[in-house]
Amino acid sequence: MRSDVDMTAPSPDMPHGLRTALLLTDIGFITYWSLTALVAAGLFDVPPEYLYSDYHNPLVVAWNWSFAPLDIILSLAGLNAVRLQRAGDASWKGWAIFSLALTFCAGLMAISFWAIRGDFDVTWWTINLALMIWPWIYLPTLIKSSSPRDR
C-alpha cells in the first residue's frame, strides 16, 4: 500500500449517471442469468419471440452460457464499486474500471459472434451495442483520475 495515499479520505463522487448505469446493467445481468437458469431447469418458460436466434441449437446455447462467468463477475465488480463508493472507499474506481472494461468486452464478444454469423436481430444488437458504448462515457475520466500523475 502506498503511504502517500490516504485511504480513509472520502472518495470523490461517481460521475453523474455511473451509479445508475452500473446498477441497471448489473442487476439486469443477474436477472437475465437467474431467468436463464430457471428456463434451463424447466421451471420457467420464455416466449420464443424473446429468445435469441437459433436458441435450440446446443452450440449456440453453450456459446450463450459461456458468457455467464464474465457477466456475473462484471456485475459483482460493478455492485462492489457502488458499495465501496457509498462507504467512501477510494478503491471503488478500480472496481468500476474493471467492471466497465468487462462490460465492453461482453458486448463486443456478442456483437462479433452475431456479425460473423450474419445474424441481425435489432433487440439483441441494440442491447449489446449499448454494452459496448456506455462504458466509454466513463472509462476515460475514471482512468485519468486514477493515474498517480493526475491526482
C-alpha positions in Angstrom: 0.0 0.0 0.0 1.3 3.4 -0.9 1.9 5.7 2.1 1.2 8.9 0.2 -2.5 8.0 -0.4 -4.9 8.5 2.4 -7.3 5.5 2.1 -9.5 6.9 4.8 -10.3 10.1 3.0 -13.7 10.2 1.4 -13.5 9.4 -2.3 -15.0 11.7 -4.9 -18.5 11.1 -6.1 -19.1 8.9 -9.0 -19.5 10.7 -12.3 -23.1 11.6 -12.9 -25.1 8.6 -14.1 -22.5 6.0 -13.4 -24.1 4.5 -10.3 -27.4 4.2 -12.1 -25.8 2.7 -15.2 -23.9 0.2 -13.1 -26.9 -0.8 -11.1 -29.1 -1.2 -14.2 -26.5 -3.3 -16.0 -25.5 -5.4 -13.1 -29.0 -6.1 -11.8 -30.0 -6.7 -15.4 -27.3 -9.3 -15.9 -28.1 -11.1 -12.6 -31.8 -11.1 -13.5 -31.0 -12.4 -17.0 -28.8 -15.2 -15.7 -31.3 -16.1 -13.0 -34.1 -16.4 -15.5 -31.9 -18.3 -18.0 -31.1 -20.8 -15.2 -34.8 -21.2 -14.4 -35.5 -21.8 -18.1 -32.7 -24.3 -18.3 -34.1 -26.1 -15.3 -37.5 -26.2 -16.9 -39.0 -24.1 -14.1 -39.8 -21.1 -16.3 -40.9 -20.6 -20.0 -40.0 -17.6 -22.2 -42.0 -16.9 -25.3 -39.9 -17.8 -28.4 -40.0 -14.2 -29.7 -37.9 -13.1 -26.8 -35.2 -15.7 -27.4 -32.0 -15.1 -29.3 -31.7 -16.6 -32.8 -31.1 -20.4 -33.1 -31.9 -20.7 -29.3 -32.4 -24.5 -29.5 -29.0 -25.2 -31.2 -26.8 -26.8 -28.5 -23.7 -25.0 -29.8 -25.4 -21.6 -29.6 -26.8 -22.4 -26.1 -23.3 -23.3 -25.0 -22.0 -20.1 -26.5 -24.6 -18.1 -24.6 -23.7 -19.9 -21.3 -20.0 -19.1 -21.9 -20.9 -15.5 -21.1 -22.3 -16.3 -17.6 -19.0 -16.2 -15.7 -18.0 -12.9 -17.4 -21.4 -11.3 -16.9 -21.6 -12.4 -13.2 -18.0 -11.2 -12.5 -18.6 -7.8 -14.1 -21.9 -7.5 -12.2 -20.3 -8.3 -8.8 -17.5 -5.9 -9.6 -19.9 -3.1 -10.5 -22.1 -3.7 -7.4 -18.9 -3.7 -5.3 -17.8 -0.4 -6.9 -21.2 1.2 -5.9 -20.9 -0.3 -2.4 -17.3 0.9 -1.9 -18.1 4.4 -3.2 -21.0 4.8 -0.8 -18.7 3.7 2.0 -16.1 6.4 1.0 -13.5 3.9 -0.1 -11.4 5.2 -3.0 -10.8 1.7 -4.3 -14.3 2.0 -5.9 -12.7 3.4 -9.1 -10.6 0.4 -9.7 -13.6 -1.9 -9.3 -15.6 0.4 -11.6 -12.9 0.4 -14.3 -12.7 -3.4 -14.1 -16.5 -3.8 -14.4 -16.7 -1.3 -17.3 -13.9 -3.0 -19.2 -15.6 -6.4 -18.8 -19.0 -4.9 -19.8 -17.5 -3.6 -23.0 -15.9 -7.0 -23.7 -19.2 -8.8 -23.1 -21.0 -6.6 -25.7 -18.1 -6.8 -28.2 -18.0 -10.6 -28.0 -21.7 -10.9 -28.6 -21.7 -8.4 -31.5 -18.7 -10.2 -33.0 -20.5 -13.5 -32.9 -23.7 -12.3 -34.4 -21.8 -10.3 -37.1 -19.7 -13.4 -38.1 -23.0 -15.4 -38.3 -24.6 -12.7 -40.4 -27.5 -12.6 -37.9 -29.1 -9.3 -37.2 -31.8 -9.0 -34.5 -32.4 -5.4 -33.6 -33.2 -6.2 -30.0 -30.0 -8.2 -29.3 -27.8 -5.9 -31.3 -29.2 -2.8 -29.5 -28.5 -4.4 -26.1 -25.0 -5.5 -27.0 -24.1 -2.3 -28.8 -25.2 -0.4 -25.6 -23.0 -2.7 -23.5 -20.1 -1.7 -25.8 -20.8 2.0 -25.9 -21.9 3.2 -22.5 -18.7 2.2 -20.6 -16.8 4.6 -22.8 -18.8 7.5 -21.4 -17.0 6.9 -18.1 -13.8 5.0 -18.7 -11.5 7.8 -19.9 -12.4 10.0 -16.9 -12.0 7.2 -14.4 -8.7 6.1 -15.8 -7.3 9.6 -15.9 -8.5 10.3 -12.4 -6.9 7.1 -11.2 -3.5 7.9 -12.6 -1.0 9.0 -9.9 0.2 11.9 -12.1 -3.3 13.4 -12.3 -4.2 13.3 -8.6 
